[in-house]
Amino acid sequence: MVGEFGRTPVLVFGGPYSNLRALQALRAKAAALGVPPPRVICTGDVVAYCAEPEETIAAIRDWGCHVVAGNCEQQLALGADDCGCGFAQGSACDSLSKGWYAFAVARISAASRAWMAQLPNSLWLTYRGLSLRVVHGGIDRINRFLFSSQRSLIATELARARADVVIAGHAGLPFIRPHRDQVWFNPGVIGMPANDGTPDVWYGLIRCTGDGLGFLTQRLSYDHHGAASAMRKHGYADAYADALISGCWPSIDVLPAHERASTGEGLKEQELIVPSPRLSSTRTWRAVAAV
Ligand SMILES: [Fe+2]
């Protein structure tokens, strides 16, 4: 249990993916927004595709934010043979993951593995009377991919969540999906673009509104050319280096049909207002116009 968050905004984000420059940009954004480290939560996968795994771990530990274990942390801490993303054997994602995973394994210290091993699988908090649960993938399966179009899967996961709102990562695309009186909120990842044809990455904000909380998805620009150049120096995952520039993933194996069809379409920032049971008699979600 993280605790009661009062009225200060909360910043949530996923997948730094060894992208040190993106993490530094997000930390600067948090400072500009006045969000202190105890109100910042990472949904895991600190280490993955990009060029600076050990440096990114050091930077996130120095920041002092909360971190939930991702499948990458679990696998690296265990000394496992692969990233545990659950990619189909022989798929393009499976093949590409072999390059970056071996690169990361060779660069992570014993101290960083020990830090990864002690990360929690879930965080719980209450904010304006709403219960929020933070996980990496699914409720019970850390590497479950859940995308916005998968309404029935999301409903099934929410039924087991024991929380008003679930904040999750792993999938790599930002979305806010209400179901009855619960919400699944994926703020996206900062280590890789959102397959929308722009190099921007994504994070989320949770802020107080008149009668509840607003959940927002937000774009973040950063030095993506520098991040791609750092990867190309080593040549272990050039397809992902290209993705940092183009904004489109090198493989869309994991995406459902709707998200596949949206490849290259610029995403819009969104906000959903969730009324607090303490402050409002209605439990009707209000989607704020996308901007
Ligand atoms: Fe993951």
Residues whose N, C-alpha, C, O or C-beta is under 5 A from the ligand:
A	BS01	LIG	D45 G70 N71 H170
